[in-house]
Amino acid sequence: MVCSTSTSNHSTRQYMPLPELILKTSYHMLKQPITLLGVSPISPIVVESALLAAKEAAAPIVFIASLNQVDIDGGYTGWTPDTFVRYVRDVVRRLNVNVPVIISLDHGGPWLNDRHIIEGYDLDKAMEATKKSIEAAIQAGYDLIHIDTTVDPHNPNLDPETVARRTLELLDYAEEIRRSLGRKPINYEIGSDRWVYRDVEYINELIRYVVKGIKERGLNEARILFVVGDVGTKVSPMNRLDVCKASQLVQLASTYGLFLKVHSADYVANPTEFPRLGIGGANIGPMYADLMYRVVKKLASMEKDLARRGVITHTSRIENVLYEEVLKDGRWRKYTKNPEKLREDEFLMGICTRYVWCNSRVDEALKELFTNLEKIGIDSRGTIVNELKNSIKYYMKSFNLEGLTTRIRVGDLYEGK
């Protein structure tokens, strides 16, 4: 998905997908390393904030939609791939955004939708469900598909050859769907930071097997752009990129003509190292749910003060509603078995709110909070958007994305300009 008609026309005509075109233009033509920023579409407010950030920074933006967030079952956002793409396009038009907007499937693979685990899917059923999800993403117009087959609850120690074989099965299916729809080539991402094997040699084996399989299957138009590997990042306020490990993986990826993609870049303390090392992409997700939660808590404190002063008669109880809905959702159990931890640990509660920001009860409480604070002239929604937008712009600047769409016109590349 793009918001510049010249970019769209030229990139399509030349059979080079937009993510690849932007990266190769920056690295090979301009000699200006960049890191594409992927933002998790946790809620409509996060999507809008990211698009505003991209517009103000004159930078491309990538939305990384996981199967838990956006899928044919609606995910926890309520969006299917089709309704999500339509929503993004509507916001792009409303905000007059004229920068490249890339839509990506994140962690598309068996057992990576929680439903696969909860309902006890075997391999065949999990693979079939994943194929349907990939098909829906391609039909909706996604630009980048992450195929991640590193997870198997029945066999946690998957070797590179097995991961590659399953990756190729899904890649082959994705290409079959793409061709049947008459779509131009799209980009793919393989591997995972969650894989039990984290050493460089295992990632090298995975890439080698996949590249070999692509040739053997005649998948000549399957354009793999990214490989994912573990570089020490994790969703934590103390997050830091392992520069040595990242450098090794960047070099490995480049020998195959690929870029390294870093996941869990939330809160990372050394973001300027990403483009310096040549990392092609980085994903941030739960951090924006946490940031939104912290801003809402401050707004809720102001609301309580209004109630004490008699300015309003009822509060939204937004903090209680969030806690109750997070508790009911149950996915906090990924982090702790003790529900009291949600009340004691603000960070834990913050990242778990990503599962409920689109919950109808939470949405109603948010609207009541906004209405109450309007009485004293506070634009609560705008406050949240600004906090999120400024955080996203910080990473855009750190990743050398700021002003990119003014430095290059991707559509002119093939005109010899």
MIKE-531124 format. One line per 8 residues: number of its first residue (from 1); for each residue x, z, y of C-alpha. Coordinates in steps of 0.001 Angstrom, whole numbers. Layout:
<recs>
NUM	X:Z:Y | ... .
</recs>
This chain:
<recs>
1	0:0:0 | 1382:-944:3412 | 260:-698:6984 | 2243:-3628:8357 | 871:-7053:7500 | 4219:-8784:7985 | 5873:-6364:5569 | 3105:-6804:3046 .
9	3121:-10597:3119 | 6865:-11061:2832 | 7468:-8346:232 | 4706:-9765:-1952 | 5914:-13360:-1612 | 9437:-12398:-2636 | 8329:-10339:-5663 | 10111:-7215:-4445 .
17	7940:-4088:-4334 | 7861:-2180:-1076 | 9787:974:-2146 | 12630:-1139:-3512 | 12631:-3430:-489 | 12927:-537:1958 | 15744:1148:40 | 17752:-2023:-544 .
25	17330:-3128:3052 | 18607:218:4309 | 21478:625:1846 | 22691:-2931:1354 | 21814:-4765:4556 | 22011:-2049:7212 | 24498:193:5389 | 22319:3133:6472 .
33	21565:5493:3561 | 18095:7004:3521 | 16064:9216:1208 | 12384:8325:874 | 10229:11431:1299 | 7463:11978:-1229 | 4675:14344:-188 | 2211:15780:-2667 .
41	-1403:15046:-1580 | -2620:18605:-2026 | -5544:18269:378 | -6993:15976:3051 | -5259:18065:5734 | -1860:17537:4081 | -2482:13783:3777 | -3505:13521:7418 .
49	-516:15605:8539 | 1903:13411:6577 | 454:10224:8053 | 668:11623:11575 | 4268:12665:10927 | 5117:9172:9687 | 3460:7590:12722 | 5252:9846:15214 .
57	8604:9567:13426 | 8266:5795:12886 | 9100:6411:9254 | 7747:5321:5865 | 5850:7902:3844 | 5326:8242:91 | 2400:10103:-1475 | 3252:11413:-4950 .
65	4:12054:-6823 | 355:13962:-10094 | -2148:13684:-12933 | -3354:17217:-12194 | -4070:16286:-8582 | -5449:12758:-8781 | -6703:11249:-12015 | -9731:9612:-13580 .
73	-11187:13104:-14089 | -10866:13856:-10364 | -8013:16338:-10713 | -8038:19469:-8584 | -8407:17431:-5385 | -11536:15633:-6561 | -9851:12253:-6013 | -9594:9508:-8605 .
81	-6792:6966:-8025 | -9312:4580:-6456 | -10980:7115:-4149 | -7561:8512:-3169 | -6234:5105:-2122 | -9471:4408:-255 | -9187:7762:1538 | -5597:7081:2595 .
89	-6565:3655:3899 | -9439:5151:5883 | -7162:7739:7515 | -4549:5059:8230 | -7167:3026:10097 | -8590:6036:11919 | -5179:7247:13091 | -3853:3730:13738 .
97	-829:4284:11508 | 1431:1219:11389 | 4254:2246:9050 | 4804:1585:5331 | 2647:3888:3195 | 3646:4054:-468 | 1345:5440:-3152 | 3004:6790:-6288 .
105	1942:8301:-9588 | 4023:11428:-10195 | 4841:12634:-13740 | 2643:10147:-15547 | 3021:11046:-19178 | 1532:12781:-22233 | 644:16454:-21777 | 1325:16264:-18031 .
113	-2332:16625:-17189 | -3203:20254:-17977 | -6298:19012:-19781 | -4050:17478:-22480 | -2698:20960:-23228 | -5948:22901:-22869 | -7832:20547:-25193 | -5008:20393:-27728 .
121	-4274:16664:-27628 | -2010:15270:-30335 | 546:12579:-29463 | -1767:9607:-29991 | -4557:11083:-27887 | -2154:12204:-25123 | -555:8751:-24977 | -3939:7005:-24879 .
129	-5126:9294:-22078 | -1916:8578:-20157 | -2411:4827:-20583 | -5895:5104:-19085 | -4477:7059:-16145 | -1727:4496:-15569 | -4261:1685:-15771 | -6451:3391:-13147 .
137	-3416:3862:-10870 | -2412:195:-11102 | -5991:-949:-10566 | -6183:1250:-7455 | -3064:-392:-6033 | -287:2158:-6586 | 3184:927:-5620 | 5279:3186:-7851 .
145	4583:4605:-11319 | 6591:7567:-12634 | 6645:7450:-16429 | 7642:10851:-17776 | 7617:11291:-21560 | 9979:14273:-21702 | 7264:16838:-22526 | 5907:17494:-26018 .
153	4409:20907:-26905 | 4819:20082:-30588 | 8488:19097:-30262 | 10129:20620:-27171 | 13594:19204:-27947 | 12894:15499:-27607 | 16037:13385:-27942 | 16808:10514:-25530 .
161	15836:7808:-28041 | 12353:9319:-28567 | 11818:9773:-24830 | 12923:6168:-24270 | 10661:4816:-27039 | 7600:6538:-25547 | 8639:5475:-22037 | 8866:1851:-23173 .
169	5433:2028:-24822 | 3865:3166:-21550 | 5960:746:-19487 | 4932:-2154:-21718 | 1272:-1161:-21348 | 1590:-807:-17564 | 3104:-4269:-17282 | 368:-5733:-19473 .
177	-2275:-4236:-17182 | -464:-5379:-14036 | -202:-8952:-15290 | -3828:-9018:-16456 | -4906:-8002:-12945 | -2752:-10689:-11366 | -746:-8134:-9397 | 2778:-8649:-8125 .
185	5586:-6464:-9579 | 5574:-2747:-8889 | 8347:-160:-9124 | 8843:2417:-11861 | 10537:5784:-12113 | 11771:7291:-15384 | 13099:10647:-16566 | 12351:14174:-15425 .
193	13926:17306:-14042 | 11828:19232:-16611 | 13539:17712:-19648 | 15300:20238:-21884 | 18417:18020:-21883 | 19899:18170:-18398 | 23460:16902:-18859 | 24559:13573:-17437 .
201	25316:12043:-20838 | 21706:12524:-21996 | 20341:10865:-18873 | 22810:8040:-19397 | 21534:7598:-22957 | 17935:7561:-21753 | 18634:4854:-19168 | 20655:2827:-21670 .
209	17891:2911:-24276 | 15221:1983:-21705 | 17252:-881:-20221 | 17960:-2212:-23706 | 14285:-1911:-24655 | 13164:-3766:-21543 | 15369:-6712:-22503 | 14241:-6659:-26124 .
217	10563:-6591:-25132 | 10981:-9315:-22529 | 9701:-7100:-19701 | 11567:-9170:-17140 | 9372:-8161:-14195 | 9462:-4414:-14896 | 11396:-3138:-11889 | 12746:343:-12490 .
225	13860:1840:-9192 | 14397:5560:-9807 | 15765:7843:-12458 | 15022:11571:-12210 | 17495:14258:-13171 | 18098:17961:-12781 | 20204:18707:-9692 | 19554:22442:-9506 .
233	16485:22227:-7280 | 13450:24385:-7923 | 10407:25417:-5914 | 11849:28498:-4244 | 12620:29668:-699 | 16272:29883:-1836 | 16293:26247:-2997 | 19550:24327:-2730 .
241	20734:20939:-3962 | 23691:21049:-6380 | 25869:18535:-4545 | 28339:18078:-7411 | 25653:17401:-10029 | 23704:15163:-7652 | 26818:13122:-6880 | 27412:12539:-10597 .
249	23834:11386:-11137 | 23872:9118:-8066 | 26969:7407:-9467 | 25400:7114:-12908 | 22165:5645:-11538 | 24050:3148:-9370 | 25869:1708:-12415 | 22461:527:-13615 .
257	21331:-587:-10152 | 19016:2426:-9808 | 18561:5254:-7321 | 18438:8962:-8105 | 15120:10667:-7369 | 15121:14440:-6784 | 12044:16496:-7599 | 11250:20038:-6381 .
265	12980:19544:-3045 | 10641:22156:-1526 | 12409:24505:943 | 15778:22838:200 | 18425:24341:2490 | 20768:21324:2623 | 18506:18277:3120 | 21051:16214:5080 .
273	23129:16019:1891 | 20477:13802:284 | 21105:10565:2211 | 24819:11368:2519 | 25086:11355:-1273 | 22912:8269:-1647 | 19839:9943:-3165 | 17016:7407:-2922 .
281	14008:9707:-2981 | 12934:13346:-2920 | 9574:14986:-3643 | 8050:18001:-1908 | 4750:19521:-3005 | 3845:23202:-3461 | 5721:24122:-280 | 3013:22502:1826 .
289	296:24539:109 | 2345:27655:844 | 2870:26671:4484 | -836:25964:4883 | -1651:29354:3373 | 666:31202:5752 | -836:29479:8797 | -4364:30231:7564 .
297	-3434:33898:7111 | -2342:34092:10770 | -5562:32441:11859 | -7560:34842:9678 | -5856:37769:11400 | -7033:36426:14762 | -10527:36022:13341 | -10589:39668:12222 .
305	-9612:40712:15733 | -12574:38774:17116 | -14869:40643:14732 | -13434:44010:15818 | -14086:43070:19438 | -17653:41987:18651 | -17072:38343:19614 | -18277:37248:16169 .
313	-20578:39007:13710 | -19236:37559:10457 | -15773:36519:9331 | -15009:33709:6921 | -13282:36054:4451 | -10953:33119:3825 | -8156:35241:2340 | -10499:36866:-171 .
321	-12110:33544:-1022 | -8699:31977:-1659 | -7647:34865:-3885 | -10886:34765:-5872 | -10750:31010:-6378 | -7061:30976:-7320 | -7776:33747:-9817 | -10731:31829:-11242 .
329	-8723:28592:-11483 | -6273:30291:-13846 | -3222:28118:-13316 | -1431:31049:-11693 | -644:32013:-15299 | 2095:29373:-15221 | 4032:31848:-13076 | 2913:35343:-14096 .
337	642:37155:-16516 | -224:39835:-13968 | -2997:38833:-11527 | -1974:41634:-9161 | 1181:39631:-8444 | -986:37246:-6471 | -1794:40020:-4004 | 1740:41386:-3951 .
345	3733:38153:-3702 | 2820:35977:-715 | 4990:33087:-1928 | 3373:33052:-5368 | -96:33138:-3870 | 885:30437:-1395 | 2042:27894:-3959 | -970:28627:-6197 .
353	-3387:27778:-3388 | -2602:24111:-4004 | -5092:24219:-6845 | -8022:25266:-4655 | -7706:23802:-1150 | -10248:21136:-2153 | -12546:23721:-3768 | -16011:23607:-2130 .
361	-16146:27377:-1583 | -12704:27386:38 | -13688:24404:2164 | -16794:26184:3434 | -14775:29309:4286 | -12228:27184:6154 | -14987:25539:8175 | -16374:28964:9095 .
369	-12890:30103:10149 | -12522:27010:12346 | -15961:27559:13928 | -15275:31223:14656 | -11950:30549:16357 | -13425:27688:18405 | -15281:30405:20303 | -12010:31371:21993 .
377	-10763:27800:22338 | -8473:27664:19298 | -8264:24408:17384 | -7514:25929:13975 | -7450:22682:12054 | -5142:21169:14639 | -2874:24217:14356 | -2555:23721:10590 .
385	-1963:19981:10977 | 767:20543:13578 | 2625:23053:11411 | 2535:20730:8417 | 3389:17672:10491 | 6423:19310:12090 | 7744:20423:8710 | 7360:16903:7311 .
393	9079:15413:10378 | 11984:17816:9870 | 12616:16359:6410 | 12108:12819:7683 | 14835:13390:10249 | 17118:15046:7675 | 16585:12101:5305 | 17512:9499:7977 .
401	13951:8165:8036 | 13221:8877:11679 | 12920:5596:13580 | 13456:3500:10465 | 10561:1163:11235 | 12045:499:14664 | 15533:-119:13253 | 14354:-2632:10686 .
409	11475:-4995:10161 | 11336:-5383:6421 | 9241:-8521:6667 | 11923:-10289:8704 | 14591:-9790:6052 | 13773:-12996:4216 | 13351:-15002:7388 | 17075:-14694:8118 .
417	16456:-12785:11335 .
</recs>
